Amino acid sequence: MRRRWVRVLAIVVVVLVALGVTADRVAVHYAEGEAVRLAQQKYGYGAGSTNGYTDVSIHGFPFLTQAAGGALDHATISAGDFSLNTTVNAQGDHLDVRKFDLDLYDVTVTSLTARTAQANLVTGDLTLSYDALSGVLTRLLGEGGKLA
């Protein structure tokens, strides 16, 4: 009789752990999708191009405890094939971005209602084509053709 009780307890523990891990992975997948949607909406990452893309990955386990505490250890944002536009400097107007990668560390969710976060450390890479950079510099300088 005692062995049966141990077996039932072990099965219950395994099932509960599996359900917890599944809930954690579903929550992180939802949060990543929501972050992608907000980045595209707020900054236009991956918008305006059929080849444009945006990807957000939230690292660390368990996600639910990080989210409950309002602090994430590490997150990455990758985007590409989009234009940065500004209304402040109409002469320069836009810059086409091939690829944009950010690594965010010690991210604190500052407001759930405003959907904002702040990172303690950010590192990243930005890839531009020579033609795009030359074009924006030419527009800013207001001179002739593209740089040679």
Legacy VTK file of the C-alpha trace (Angstrom):
# vtk DataFile Version 3.0
C-alpha trace
ASCII
DATASET POLYDATA
POINTS 148 float
0.000 0.000 0.000
2.827 2.370 0.854
4.501 1.918 -2.550
1.293 2.835 -4.319
1.053 6.131 -2.392
4.644 7.050 -3.359
3.946 6.244 -7.018
0.770 8.364 -7.056
2.612 11.239 -5.366
5.463 11.012 -7.894
3.007 11.058 -10.820
1.155 14.050 -9.355
4.431 15.958 -8.867
5.574 15.192 -12.445
2.212 16.296 -13.875
2.245 19.530 -11.843
5.808 20.331 -12.922
4.912 19.647 -16.572
1.873 21.926 -16.300
3.978 24.657 -14.690
6.651 24.491 -17.393
3.982 24.514 -20.095
2.283 27.558 -18.553
5.656 29.322 -18.320
6.513 28.652 -21.990
3.038 29.712 -23.177
3.335 32.947 -21.162
6.785 33.777 -22.565
5.568 33.077 -26.119
2.603 35.418 -25.579
4.838 38.131 -24.058
7.286 37.911 -26.975
4.437 38.267 -29.474
3.047 41.251 -27.588
6.512 42.885 -27.499
6.865 42.374 -31.273
3.475 43.979 -31.855
4.342 46.963 -29.661
7.777 47.448 -31.278
6.229 47.411 -34.745
3.457 49.767 -33.673
5.608 52.251 -31.753
8.839 52.245 -33.769
7.839 50.773 -37.126
10.361 47.922 -36.934
9.778 45.605 -39.859
6.935 47.748 -41.194
6.750 49.248 -44.677
8.515 46.371 -46.391
7.344 42.973 -47.509
10.690 41.554 -46.333
10.580 43.371 -42.984
10.737 41.357 -39.787
10.792 41.827 -36.038
11.709 39.207 -33.449
11.777 39.491 -29.655
13.227 36.785 -27.406
12.941 36.813 -23.632
15.617 34.679 -22.027
15.701 33.150 -18.581
13.698 30.571 -16.727
11.199 30.675 -15.162
9.613 33.571 -17.021
6.535 33.821 -14.810
8.575 34.640 -11.699
10.535 37.271 -13.640
7.296 38.787 -14.968
5.690 38.765 -11.526
8.700 40.637 -10.154
8.663 43.112 -13.047
12.290 42.406 -13.943
13.738 40.366 -16.806
17.326 39.158 -16.869
17.924 39.320 -20.629
15.935 40.044 -23.778
16.872 40.489 -27.427
15.239 42.443 -30.230
16.064 41.828 -33.886
14.507 43.730 -36.758
15.345 44.311 -40.371
14.348 45.799 -43.693
12.595 48.902 -42.356
12.986 52.672 -42.559
13.622 55.086 -39.734
11.605 58.220 -40.397
11.577 61.565 -38.688
9.358 64.597 -38.949
11.885 66.727 -37.075
14.391 66.785 -39.939
12.391 66.716 -43.177
15.581 67.226 -45.189
17.067 63.887 -44.051
13.608 62.270 -43.895
14.447 58.547 -43.683
17.171 55.957 -43.323
16.738 52.407 -44.609
17.940 49.818 -42.085
19.022 46.354 -43.203
19.418 44.793 -39.763
19.101 45.938 -36.173
19.993 43.771 -33.135
19.733 44.785 -29.482
20.649 42.852 -26.324
18.898 44.239 -23.261
20.069 43.271 -19.768
18.415 43.866 -16.385
15.134 44.996 -17.930
12.628 46.539 -15.530
8.986 46.817 -16.527
8.246 50.384 -15.442
4.529 50.419 -16.262
2.201 47.607 -17.280
-0.571 49.991 -18.299
1.732 52.132 -20.472
3.568 48.976 -21.592
6.988 50.460 -21.042
10.260 48.967 -19.864
13.717 50.216 -19.064
16.996 48.348 -19.519
20.059 48.816 -17.325
22.470 47.821 -20.126
21.917 47.721 -23.881
24.337 46.567 -26.549
23.567 46.260 -30.214
24.475 46.226 -33.875
23.048 48.276 -36.709
23.642 47.338 -40.358
23.075 49.937 -43.072
23.812 49.742 -46.770
26.353 52.175 -48.153
23.737 53.522 -50.574
21.265 54.220 -47.763
23.874 55.999 -45.627
25.200 57.933 -48.610
21.683 58.970 -49.577
20.768 60.308 -46.141
24.086 62.170 -45.812
23.548 63.717 -49.225
20.037 64.823 -48.251
21.289 66.241 -44.949
24.135 68.121 -46.590
21.832 69.312 -49.385
24.466 68.761 -52.030
24.544 67.002 -55.408
24.551 63.271 -55.883
25.585 60.337 -53.741
28.981 60.086 -52.108
31.641 58.322 -54.142
LINES 1 149
148 0 1 2 3 4 5 6 7 8 9 10 11 12 13 14 15 16 17 18 19 20 21 22 23 24 25 26 27 28 29 30 31 32 33 34 35 36 37 38 39 40 41 42 43 44 45 46 47 48 49 50 51 52 53 54 55 56 57 58 59 60 61 62 63 64 65 66 67 68 69 70 71 72 73 74 75 76 77 78 79 80 81 82 83 84 85 86 87 88 89 90 91 92 93 94 95 96 97 98 99 100 101 102 103 104 105 106 107 108 109 110 111 112 113 114 115 116 117 118 119 120 121 122 123 124 125 126 127 128 129 130 131 132 133 134 135 136 137 138 139 140 141 142 143 144 145 146 147
